[in-house]
Every structure is written in C-alpha cells, then in structure tokens.
Amino acid sequence: MAVLNPYLNFEGTTLEAMEFYQSVFGGELTKMTFGEIGMTEHEGTPLPADGIMHSQLTTDAGFTLMAADSPGEHTPNGHISLSGDEDDLLRGYWAKLGEGGHIDVPLEVAPWGDAFGQVKDRFGVNWLVNIAGSPG
C-alpha cells in the first residue's frame, strides 16, 4: 500500500500552523526541532534552534499532514482537498480553516451538485472542500 501525504513548508511559523491544524482536525501532533538534532545551518543559512525540522499531525479521521520550517526556501503553494459526504464535519473544517483567512470561493452548491468552496487559511495554504450531494 502506498500513501500520499501533504508536506508543507513555512518560513518560521510551522509550529503555530500545525497547532492550528490540530485545533481544526484533532489528532496527535509530533515535532522535532533543528536544535534537537544539532542542525545549526542549511546551505549557509542559519537555522533557529527552536525551528521545526519535521512535524506530523495524525488524526483519528485518517489524515496525515506534515510540515517543516524552511527559512527563505519555500512558501506554501498548491491546494489541499477535503472531500466526503459528512456535511456537518466538512462544514466545521471549512469554518475553522477560514478563521483569519480568506474565502476565495464560497461553500455553496456547485454546478455538479455537490457543495464546494475554496478558502486560503491564515498561513497561506489553499483548501478545497467538496461535500458530496450536500443540500447546500
């Protein structure tokens, strides 16, 4: 079995972002800092001892989201899609992800009959939510 897991990069806000995602999705968050493994720089760029070298959020719903601080190298891009038929659950995720963020496409019935919306959270990550057969 192969598993595809999103891996996000932030510029110094990984811990804050991952704690936010834990508040949205629940689950267990593990993390390792640069200092814990003795990394002080990467290709000449100093790394903060408390910066996150790797973090992983594993949820009871089966989601796994990983992230790390990558000073000056990467910013979040692309989209993460949440889909299913659990209307209340997905609308709850939508509402929490939108706090402090920006709604790009309101969550409403789309031409294909599902409820669909797009939101950029406060960390700049784009989320797509599709609720199958939702009454809107």
Secondary structure, DSSP 4 states (H G I P E B T S, - for coil): ------EEEESS-HHHHHHHHHHHH-SEEEEEETGGGT--EETTEE--TTSEEEEEEE-TTS-EEEEEE-TTT----SEEEEEES-HHHHHHHHHHHHTTSEEEEEEEE-TTSSEEEEEE-TTS-EEEEEETT---
